[in-house]
């Protein structure tokens, strides 16, 4: 979704963060998969989620589901 609602953008940021960690895709490829114009959106999402430690439990739960 291109919407900027907080819940939508947060989920998209987490998904981009996980895509960067768990795939070998370039930032440009990840951006295209999320229908974004360039890699800087992925860099922003990655840095934002990495910095925000309050998402740690949520991200850990998602990671465990993905890896199982």
C-alpha beads as a LAMMPS data file, in Angstrom:
LAMMPS data file: protein, C-alpha beads

68 atoms
67 bonds

1 atom types
1 bond types

-500.0 500.0 xlo xhi
-500.0 500.0 ylo yhi
-500.0 500.0 zlo zhi

Masses

1 110.0

Atoms # bond

1 1 1 0.000 0.000 0.000
2 1 1 1.140 3.547 -0.679
3 1 1 -0.811 4.853 2.289
4 1 1 1.038 6.723 4.987
5 1 1 -1.091 5.561 7.889
6 1 1 1.164 4.866 10.845
7 1 1 0.217 1.208 11.183
8 1 1 0.731 0.553 7.448
9 1 1 4.052 2.359 7.214
10 1 1 5.361 0.690 10.376
11 1 1 4.541 -2.765 9.037
12 1 1 6.184 -1.870 5.721
13 1 1 9.308 -0.609 7.524
14 1 1 9.572 -3.833 9.516
15 1 1 9.147 -5.871 6.331
16 1 1 11.881 -3.871 4.578
17 1 1 14.169 -4.279 7.598
18 1 1 13.677 -8.042 7.579
19 1 1 14.107 -8.204 3.796
20 1 1 17.450 -6.447 4.101
21 1 1 18.615 -8.804 6.855
22 1 1 17.367 -12.114 5.473
23 1 1 17.838 -11.718 1.729
24 1 1 20.831 -10.983 -0.406
25 1 1 18.781 -8.648 -2.582
26 1 1 20.182 -5.210 -3.234
27 1 1 18.464 -2.191 -1.752
28 1 1 17.187 -1.299 -5.217
29 1 1 15.591 -4.735 -5.652
30 1 1 13.964 -4.545 -2.207
31 1 1 12.604 -1.087 -2.997
32 1 1 11.121 -2.346 -6.262
33 1 1 9.467 -5.277 -4.479
34 1 1 7.743 -2.784 -2.204
35 1 1 6.827 -0.593 -5.188
36 1 1 9.088 2.237 -4.040
37 1 1 11.026 4.605 -6.254
38 1 1 14.538 4.160 -4.918
39 1 1 16.773 2.492 -2.368
40 1 1 16.818 5.416 0.057
41 1 1 13.358 4.416 1.307
42 1 1 14.740 1.018 2.310
43 1 1 17.748 2.634 4.003
44 1 1 15.422 4.940 5.954
45 1 1 13.171 2.034 6.995
46 1 1 16.129 -0.126 8.038
47 1 1 17.713 2.637 10.123
48 1 1 14.403 3.603 11.723
49 1 1 13.558 0.052 12.820
50 1 1 17.127 -0.660 13.943
51 1 1 17.111 2.484 16.085
52 1 1 13.676 1.837 17.611
53 1 1 14.251 -0.785 20.292
54 1 1 10.577 -0.822 21.317
55 1 1 9.875 -2.980 18.249
56 1 1 12.319 -5.649 19.387
57 1 1 9.723 -8.091 20.771
58 1 1 7.492 -7.635 17.757
59 1 1 10.379 -8.181 15.342
60 1 1 11.603 -11.218 17.290
61 1 1 8.145 -12.772 17.078
62 1 1 8.014 -12.185 13.322
63 1 1 11.526 -13.583 12.859
64 1 1 10.710 -16.730 14.805
65 1 1 7.603 -17.301 12.658
66 1 1 9.594 -16.792 9.475
67 1 1 12.388 -19.135 10.514
68 1 1 10.139 -21.960 11.728

Bonds

1 1 1 2
2 1 2 3
3 1 3 4
4 1 4 5
5 1 5 6
6 1 6 7
7 1 7 8
8 1 8 9
9 1 9 10
10 1 10 11
11 1 11 12
12 1 12 13
13 1 13 14
14 1 14 15
15 1 15 16
16 1 16 17
17 1 17 18
18 1 18 19
19 1 19 20
20 1 20 21
21 1 21 22
22 1 22 23
23 1 23 24
24 1 24 25
25 1 25 26
26 1 26 27
27 1 27 28
28 1 28 29
29 1 29 30
30 1 30 31
31 1 31 32
32 1 32 33
33 1 33 34
34 1 34 35
35 1 35 36
36 1 36 37
37 1 37 38
38 1 38 39
39 1 39 40
40 1 40 41
41 1 41 42
42 1 42 43
43 1 43 44
44 1 44 45
45 1 45 46
46 1 46 47
47 1 47 48
48 1 48 49
49 1 49 50
50 1 50 51
51 1 51 52
52 1 52 53
53 1 53 54
54 1 54 55
55 1 55 56
56 1 56 57
57 1 57 58
58 1 58 59
59 1 59 60
60 1 60 61
61 1 61 62
62 1 62 63
63 1 63 64
64 1 64 65
65 1 65 66
66 1 66 67
67 1 67 68
